[in-house]
């Protein structure tokens, strides 16, 4: 059933007058009448009783109206939510910057932009490159993890070849957060850490020149079990749904 058919039927059902319903929909009376006639042919029974003086709903028409009104309300509510969400997305402009000079410039620009587009919100967020922090010591993870895991979380060199200094030894995430909060070292963490462990004494900055962390399952291939294979299949399906269908 098309949206215009729903609108036409409910308008006539509420107005009980074809001309007033047509004016409300900004359509011709003939167009509304033809729409109702096509709908009645599809239903296989009259939805309205028409006389020269009045229009009334048939029992079938009343039932049809009662069934359609909640559906239209849900459709309108869903459309309203989608429009509001789209406005929210378009209302916030996120701008990243490097260093205090760029920050001062963007702050002044954001104020001027606010006068130009008062409905828009500017979100300024400082970013950095590994090259910018290469002189600072990095927390050194000494837990029993493979070297490739350590190197993935903290490369030994910057993209331009500068050696990164490994500083205080840590074994857990809490230890990483403690040495960073104490000013003894800095550390690379994935975005989930920043989201789940916000702290006033720690600033999280996005690094622009580091590859994303990639995580995956590993298992023994010498003696795979049905349980392990089933777990991997479930994990793959969950990951695909979480990433919008991407593997």
C-alpha positions as CSV (number, residue, x, y, z in Angstrom):
1,X,0.0,0.0,0.0
2,X,1.4,3.4,-1.1
3,X,1.9,6.3,1.4
4,X,-0.4,8.5,-0.7
5,X,-3.2,5.9,-0.5
6,X,-2.8,5.8,3.3
7,X,-2.9,9.6,3.5
8,X,-5.9,9.9,1.2
9,X,-7.9,7.3,3.0
10,X,-7.2,8.7,6.5
11,X,-7.9,12.2,5.4
12,X,-11.3,11.3,4.1
13,X,-12.0,9.1,7.1
14,X,-11.2,12.1,9.4
15,X,-12.9,14.8,7.4
16,X,-15.8,12.6,6.1
17,X,-15.8,15.0,3.1
18,X,-13.9,14.5,-0.1
19,X,-13.4,18.2,-1.0
20,X,-12.0,19.1,2.5
21,X,-9.8,16.1,2.5
22,X,-8.4,17.1,-1.0
23,X,-7.8,20.7,0.2
24,X,-5.9,19.3,3.2
25,X,-3.8,17.1,1.0
26,X,-3.4,19.9,-1.6
27,X,-4.8,17.6,-4.3
28,X,-7.8,17.8,-6.5
29,X,-11.1,16.2,-5.3
30,X,-11.1,13.9,-8.4
31,X,-7.6,12.7,-7.5
32,X,-8.6,11.8,-4.0
33,X,-11.8,10.1,-5.2
34,X,-9.9,8.0,-7.7
35,X,-7.4,7.0,-5.1
36,X,-10.1,5.8,-2.8
37,X,-11.9,3.9,-5.6
38,X,-8.6,2.1,-6.5
39,X,-8.1,1.2,-2.8
40,X,-11.7,-0.1,-2.5
41,X,-11.2,-2.3,-5.6
42,X,-8.0,-3.7,-4.1
43,X,-9.8,-4.4,-0.7
44,X,-12.8,-5.9,-2.4
45,X,-15.4,-4.0,-0.4
46,X,-16.5,-0.4,0.0
47,X,-14.8,1.7,2.7
48,X,-17.2,4.6,2.5
49,X,-20.9,5.1,2.1
50,X,-21.5,8.1,-0.2
51,X,-24.7,10.1,-0.6
52,X,-25.4,13.5,-2.0
53,X,-25.3,14.9,1.6
54,X,-22.8,12.9,3.5
55,X,-19.9,10.5,3.6
56,X,-19.7,7.9,6.3
57,X,-17.4,4.9,7.0
58,X,-18.6,1.4,6.4
59,X,-17.9,-1.2,9.1
60,X,-15.0,-2.4,6.9
61,X,-13.8,1.2,6.6
62,X,-13.9,1.8,10.4
63,X,-11.8,-1.4,10.9
64,X,-9.4,-0.3,8.2
65,X,-9.0,3.1,9.8
66,X,-8.4,1.7,13.3
67,X,-5.7,-0.6,11.8
68,X,-4.0,2.1,9.8
69,X,-3.8,4.9,12.3
70,X,-1.2,3.2,14.6
71,X,0.9,2.2,11.6
72,X,0.9,5.8,10.3
73,X,1.8,7.1,13.8
74,X,4.8,4.7,13.9
75,X,5.8,5.7,10.4
76,X,5.7,9.4,11.2
77,X,7.6,8.8,14.5
78,X,10.3,6.9,12.7
79,X,10.6,9.6,10.0
80,X,10.8,12.3,12.7
81,X,13.6,10.4,14.4
82,X,15.5,10.0,11.2
83,X,15.1,13.7,10.4
84,X,16.2,14.7,13.9
85,X,19.2,12.3,13.7
86,X,20.2,13.8,10.3
87,X,20.0,17.3,11.7
88,X,22.2,16.3,14.6
89,X,24.8,14.8,12.3
90,X,24.8,17.9,10.2
91,X,24.7,20.2,13.2
92,X,28.1,19.1,14.7
93,X,31.3,19.9,12.9
94,X,34.4,18.2,14.3
95,X,37.7,19.8,13.6
96,X,41.1,18.4,14.6
97,X,44.2,20.5,15.1
98,X,47.9,20.2,16.0
99,X,49.6,22.4,18.5
100,X,48.6,25.6,20.4
101,X,49.0,28.0,17.5
102,X,46.6,26.0,15.3
103,X,44.3,25.7,18.3
104,X,44.1,29.5,18.9
105,X,43.4,30.1,15.2
106,X,40.7,27.5,15.1
107,X,39.1,28.8,18.3
108,X,38.8,32.3,16.7
109,X,37.5,30.8,13.5
110,X,35.0,28.7,15.4
111,X,33.6,31.8,17.1
112,X,33.2,33.6,13.7
113,X,31.7,30.5,12.2
114,X,29.2,30.4,15.1
115,X,28.0,33.9,14.1
116,X,27.6,32.7,10.5
117,X,26.0,29.3,11.3
118,X,24.5,29.6,14.8
119,X,22.6,26.3,14.5
120,X,25.9,24.4,14.1
121,X,28.1,23.2,17.0
122,X,31.9,23.2,16.6
123,X,33.8,20.4,18.3
124,X,37.6,21.1,18.5
125,X,39.8,18.2,19.2
126,X,43.6,18.1,19.3
127,X,45.4,15.4,17.4
128,X,49.0,14.5,17.1
129,X,51.6,12.5,15.2
130,X,54.0,10.0,16.5
131,X,56.8,12.3,15.3
132,X,55.5,15.0,17.7
133,X,55.9,12.8,20.8
134,X,59.1,10.9,19.8
135,X,61.2,12.7,22.5
136,X,59.0,11.4,25.3
137,X,59.5,8.0,26.9
138,X,56.8,5.4,26.2
139,X,55.5,2.9,28.8
140,X,57.1,-0.4,28.1
141,X,54.8,-3.4,28.3
142,X,56.7,-6.3,29.8
143,X,53.9,-8.7,30.3
144,X,54.3,-12.2,28.8
145,X,53.1,-11.2,25.3
146,X,54.7,-11.9,21.9
147,X,57.1,-9.3,20.5
148,X,54.9,-8.7,17.5
149,X,52.1,-7.6,19.9
150,X,54.4,-5.2,21.7
151,X,55.7,-3.8,18.4
152,X,52.1,-3.3,17.1
153,X,51.1,-1.3,20.2
154,X,54.4,0.6,20.3
155,X,56.5,0.7,17.1
156,X,60.3,0.9,17.7
157,X,60.6,3.8,15.3
158,X,58.5,6.6,13.9
159,X,57.5,6.7,10.3
160,X,60.5,9.0,9.6
161,X,62.9,6.6,11.4
162,X,63.3,8.3,14.8
163,X,63.9,5.8,17.6
164,X,61.2,5.7,20.3
165,X,62.4,5.4,23.8
166,X,60.8,2.7,26.0
167,X,60.4,4.0,29.5
168,X,58.9,2.6,32.7
169,X,58.0,-1.1,32.6
170,X,54.4,-1.9,33.0
171,X,52.4,-5.2,32.9
172,X,48.7,-4.2,33.0
173,X,46.5,-1.4,31.7
174,X,46.1,0.0,35.2
175,X,49.8,0.3,35.5
176,X,50.0,2.1,32.1
177,X,47.3,4.6,33.3
178,X,49.2,5.2,36.6
179,X,52.6,6.0,35.0
180,X,50.9,8.2,32.4
181,X,48.9,10.1,35.1
182,X,52.2,10.5,37.1
183,X,53.9,12.1,34.1
184,X,56.5,9.4,33.9
185,X,55.6,8.2,30.4
186,X,53.1,8.3,27.5
187,X,51.5,5.3,25.9
188,X,49.5,4.2,22.8
189,X,46.1,2.7,23.6
190,X,43.2,1.8,21.4
191,X,40.1,4.0,21.2
192,X,38.1,1.7,23.5
193,X,40.5,2.5,26.4
194,X,39.9,6.2,25.9
195,X,36.1,5.7,25.9
196,X,36.0,3.4,28.9
197,X,38.7,5.0,31.1
198,X,38.2,8.8,31.0
199,X,40.4,10.5,33.6
200,X,40.9,14.2,34.5
201,X,44.7,13.6,34.8
202,X,45.1,12.0,31.4
203,X,44.6,13.5,27.9
204,X,43.8,11.2,25.0
205,X,44.9,12.4,21.6
206,X,44.4,10.7,18.2
207,X,47.7,9.8,16.5
208,X,47.5,10.5,12.8
209,X,50.5,8.6,11.5
210,X,50.0,5.2,13.2
211,X,48.2,2.2,11.7
212,X,45.0,1.1,13.4
213,X,45.1,-1.7,15.9
214,X,43.9,-4.9,14.4
215,X,42.6,-7.7,16.6
216,X,41.8,-11.3,15.8
217,X,41.3,-14.8,17.1
218,X,44.2,-17.3,17.3
219,X,43.8,-21.0,18.0
220,X,45.8,-24.2,17.9
221,X,45.5,-26.0,14.5
222,X,47.1,-29.2,15.7
223,X,44.0,-30.3,17.7
224,X,41.0,-28.2,16.8
225,X,37.7,-29.0,18.5
226,X,34.2,-28.6,17.4
227,X,33.7,-26.1,20.2
228,X,36.6,-24.0,19.0
229,X,35.4,-24.1,15.4
230,X,31.8,-23.1,16.5
231,X,33.2,-20.3,18.6
232,X,35.2,-18.9,15.7
233,X,32.1,-19.0,13.4
234,X,30.0,-17.2,16.0
235,X,32.8,-14.6,16.4
236,X,33.1,-14.1,12.7
237,X,29.3,-13.6,12.3
238,X,29.2,-11.1,15.3
239,X,32.1,-9.2,13.8
240,X,30.4,-9.0,10.4
241,X,27.2,-7.6,11.9
242,X,29.1,-5.2,14.1
243,X,31.0,-3.8,11.1
244,X,28.0,-3.5,8.9
245,X,28.5,-6.7,6.9
246,X,32.3,-6.2,6.3
247,X,34.5,-9.1,7.0
